Amino acid sequence: MSLCVNTWINMGRWEADAAGRFRAAAMELFSEIGYEQTTVSAIAERAGLTARTFFRHFADKREVLFDGTERLQQLMVDSLSQAPAEASPLDAVAAAIRKAGDFFDDERRPFSRLRAVVIAAHPDLHERELIKLARLSGALAAALRTRGVEEPDASLAAEAGIAVFRIAFAQWVAESEVRGYEEILTRSLARLKALTAH
């Protein structure tokens, strides 16, 4: 993993924005000394910036791992809302989780792999990740209800979509995985349709 992480970090060092520099520095330190041992001061020092500047971008070091959650959710909700009127609830949700591929490209995969390792190793971070997924499911269900889908169908479709999203993402960040998110997701959605067809 170190080669992939270093590739991402080296690219991150060239980012002009402070948030990108903090993100690269934090992930570098998480990889080197561990999440618990990494302090905001150390992140700021590695980034060549101040801790005060760090707190302008992130509430704490956890937010380095969860930054972008709101943008991802809005991207997916917007995509669901823009699905054709005749699309089934599951097809509308599929459009939403497919749109998440805009976030998950090969350049971001090294960061996402290390992020997954850090989150899996810390129960409080894992709980935060589950809360994020629950909120995302709730947002998709609300968007379906806006389209006229009644309960419990809206929640069932949203939960099924998030399950596919979570499984596809876990495959995408696997150390030996070379397929892109879009390919993995397409196969996962096909499996879901095959299972529900019986």
C-alpha positions in Angstrom: 0.0 0.0 0.0 2.9 2.4 0.7 3.7 2.9 -2.9 0.0 3.8 -3.7 -0.2 6.1 -0.7 3.1 7.8 -1.5 1.9 8.4 -5.1 -1.3 10.1 -3.8 0.7 12.1 -1.2 3.2 13.3 -3.7 0.4 14.5 -5.9 -1.3 16.1 -2.9 1.8 18.1 -2.0 1.5 20.0 -5.2 -2.1 21.1 -4.5 -2.3 24.8 -4.0 -5.2 24.8 -1.6 -4.6 24.5 2.1 -7.3 21.8 2.6 -5.5 19.6 0.1 -2.1 20.1 1.8 -3.6 19.3 5.2 -5.3 16.2 3.8 -2.1 15.0 2.2 -0.1 15.6 5.4 -2.6 13.9 7.6 -2.8 10.8 5.5 1.0 10.7 5.3 1.2 10.8 9.1 -1.6 8.3 9.6 0.4 5.9 7.4 3.7 6.6 9.2 2.8 6.8 12.9 -0.9 5.9 13.1 -4.1 7.8 13.5 -4.1 8.0 17.3 -0.6 9.3 17.5 -1.2 12.0 14.9 -2.0 15.4 16.3 -3.4 18.5 14.5 -0.1 20.3 15.3 1.9 17.6 13.6 -0.4 17.7 10.6 -0.1 21.5 10.4 3.7 21.3 10.7 3.9 18.6 8.0 1.7 20.7 5.7 3.8 23.8 6.3 0.8 25.7 7.7 -0.5 26.6 11.1 -2.9 24.7 13.4 -5.1 27.8 13.3 -5.4 27.5 9.5 -6.2 23.8 9.9 -9.2 24.6 12.1 -10.5 26.9 9.3 -10.9 23.9 7.1 -11.6 21.0 9.5 -13.2 20.8 13.0 -10.7 18.1 14.0 -8.5 15.4 12.5 -11.4 13.1 12.0 -12.9 15.5 9.5 -9.9 14.9 7.2 -11.4 11.4 6.7 -15.0 12.6 6.3 -14.5 15.8 4.4 -16.7 15.8 1.3 -19.5 13.7 2.8 -22.0 16.5 2.2 -20.9 17.1 -1.3 -21.2 13.4 -2.1 -24.7 13.2 -0.6 -25.8 16.2 -2.6 -24.4 14.8 -5.8 -26.2 11.6 -5.3 -29.5 13.2 -4.3 -29.4 15.5 -7.3 -28.7 12.6 -9.6 -31.6 10.6 -8.2 -33.9 13.7 -8.5 -32.9 14.1 -12.2 -33.6 10.4 -13.1 -36.3 10.0 -15.8 -39.8 10.2 -14.4 -40.6 6.7 -15.6 -37.5 5.2 -13.8 -38.3 2.7 -11.1 -37.3 3.5 -7.5 -34.4 1.1 -7.8 -33.3 2.5 -11.1 -33.4 6.0 -9.7 -31.3 4.9 -6.7 -28.9 3.2 -9.1 -28.4 6.5 -11.0 -27.5 8.1 -7.6 -24.9 5.6 -6.6 -23.5 5.4 -10.1 -23.0 9.2 -9.9 -20.8 8.7 -6.9 -18.2 7.4 -9.4 -17.4 11.0 -10.0 -15.7 10.9 -6.6 -14.1 7.5 -6.9 -11.6 7.6 -9.7 -8.1 6.0 -9.8 -6.4 9.1 -8.6 -8.4 9.0 -5.4 -8.1 5.3 -4.8 -4.9 5.4 -2.7 -6.4 7.9 -0.3 -9.6 5.9 -0.1 -7.7 2.7 0.6 -5.7 4.2 3.5 -8.9 5.9 4.8 -10.7 2.5 4.8 -7.8 0.9 6.8 -7.8 3.8 9.4 -11.6 3.7 9.8 -11.7 -0.1 10.2 -9.1 0.1 13.0 -11.0 2.6 15.1 -14.5 1.8 16.4 -15.5 5.5 16.8 -14.5 6.2 13.2 -16.3 3.1 12.0 -19.4 4.2 13.9 -19.1 7.6 12.2 -18.9 5.9 8.8 -22.1 3.9 9.5 -23.9 7.1 10.6 -22.8 8.7 7.3 -24.3 5.8 5.3 -27.5 5.9 7.3 -27.9 9.6 6.6 -27.2 9.0 2.9 -29.8 6.3 2.8 -32.3 8.7 4.5 -31.5 11.4 2.0 -32.1 9.1 -0.9 -35.4 7.8 0.6 -36.5 11.4 1.1 -35.7 12.2 -2.6 -37.7 9.1 -3.6 -40.7 10.3 -1.6 -40.5 13.6 -3.3 -40.8 11.7 -6.6 -44.0 10.2 -5.3 -42.6 6.8 -4.0 -44.5 5.8 -0.9 -43.2 4.1 2.2 -42.0 1.5 2.8 -40.9 1.3 -0.8 -38.8 4.5 -0.7 -36.8 3.3 2.3 -36.4 -0.2 1.0 -35.1 1.0 -2.4 -32.7 3.5 -0.6 -31.4 0.9 1.8 -30.8 -1.6 -1.0 -28.9 1.0 -3.0 -26.7 1.9 -0.1 -26.0 -1.8 0.5 -24.8 -2.1 -3.1 -22.8 1.2 -2.8 -21.1 0.0 0.4 -20.2 -3.4 -1.0 -19.0 -2.0 -4.3 -16.9 0.6 -2.5 -15.4 -2.1 -0.2 -14.3 -4.0 -3.3 -13.0 -0.9 -5.0 -10.6 -0.1 -2.1 -9.4 -3.7 -1.7 -5.6 -3.8 -2.0 -5.5 -6.1 -5.0 -8.5 -4.6 -6.9 -7.7 -3.0 -10.3 -11.3 -2.7 -11.7 -12.8 0.8 -11.6 -15.7 1.7 -9.4 -18.1 1.9 -12.4 -17.4 -1.6 -13.4 -17.7 -3.0 -9.9 -20.9 -1.1 -9.3 -22.4 -2.3 -12.6 -21.8 -5.9 -11.7 -23.1 -5.4 -8.2 -26.3 -3.8 -9.5 -26.7 -6.7 -11.9 -26.4 -9.2 -9.1 -29.0 -7.3 -7.0 -31.4 -7.4 -10.0 -30.8 -11.1 -10.5 -31.5 -11.8 -6.8 -34.7 -9.8 -6.7 -35.9 -11.4 -9.9 -36.3 -14.8 -8.2 
